[in-house]
């Protein structure tokens, strides 16, 4: 007689397995998707320095440094999570819709802490309203780099060496992430 392993017995009905989370990602157009443990995410203060000295959006968007968590703050935030899903799409312009869609799907499935991280600075408004308040807080999401995530090292950590050479906030940077729980 087969018995259900004790660790599975306590899962609520309908809880997604890691494979189910990946299948969700593929169903929204992701080319690749991988569940990773949070410990595989590498942070670095130098990442924000590259934003500050090299990106025209620095301090001018809610989704860019100045308005996003520092590397130290992000380290604390990541402690509230166990895993994330990393996704690759055809182009960076597709990442925002896909990760936001996944964030919302995962929340509906019980992952209430789900939070998307984008590939490019927000472009929801013609001109960002950073001096007042965000017009689309339910849609605007920071970039991986804006939160101090060392994308090349993180991609290398998970075996996605093809993505380890991507330049931040460029069209070829087609990787996003959703922190899950």
Secondary structure, DSSP 4 states (H G I P E B T S, - for coil): -----HHHHTSPTTPPPHHHHHHHHHHTT-SEEEEEEGGG--B-HHHHHHHHTT-TTTTTSTTSTTSS--HHHHHHHHTT-SEEEEEE-SSHHHHHHHHHHHHHHHHHTT-TT-EEEBSS---SSSS--TTS--TTTTT---BTGGGTB-HHHHHHHTT-GGGTTPPTTSTT--EEEEE--
